[in-house]
Amino acid sequence: MEKEKIYIKTPTIRLDQFLKWAGIAPTGGQAKKMILEGRVRVNGEVERRRSRVLKPGDEVELEGVCYQVEMAGSEKFP
């Protein structure tokens, strides 16, 4: 499975905001729809709460791609 690191600037981020920040969903409405349809997994489990709080180290999966949440300033922030 393809894995991509997504760097956030805050200690935590809500799942719907993360999908927009990462460019996975172009709008908040589309992020909400993806989540409610059960297409998004967090740490291997289907997540239907758009308010799910993500922190560095969490993994979000959608359509065969895994996105790892990383804190800006850790490793090599682009």
N, C-alpha and C positions, 0 to 999 in steps of 0.2 A: 504494500500500500504506500502510495506517495505521501510524504510528510513535509509540511511547510511550517516554519516558525513564524509566528505573528507576534510582534512586540507591542506591548501596551505601555502607556505612560503613567497609569494609576495602579495602585496595589491590587484592585479588583475591577471587574467589568461585568455588566449583565450580558447574558447570552445574546439577546437580540441586538444589543449595541455592538457586541463583538462581531456578529455576522456582517453588520454594516461597516465597521472599522476595517475588517479584513478584506472588504470588497466582495464578499461572497453573495450578499444580498444588496441590490442597489437602493432599496428603500426599507424603512422600518416595517411597512405593511407586508412586504414580501418576506422579510425575516420572520415576522410573526406567523405567516402562513406556513413557511417551511417547518417551523417548530411545532405548530399545532397539527400538521400532517404526520408528525412522527418521523420525519426525514433526517433529523439531527440527533447524533449520539454524543454524549459527554462521558468521557472515561469509559467507553464501551457500552453504555446503557442509553436507551432511547430517552430523550428529555423533551417533555412537552410544556415546560414552564419557561416562558421567555424571560422571566425575572431571575432565573438561575444565576447565581453569582459565580463567576469564574475567577480563578487565581493562577498565578504562574505555576506551570507544571501540568495544568489540566489539558486534556486533549479533546478537540471537537472534531467529529467526523461527519462528512456529508458527501454523498455521491462518490465514494471510493477515495476521497482525499482526507487526510488527517492533518489538522492544524494544531500545532502546539502553542499554548499561551506562554509567552516569555515576558519578563519585565524589562523595559528599556533600561539600559545601563548594565544589564547582565550580559556577559559574553561580548559579542561584537554587534552592537546596535547600529544598523545601517543609517 
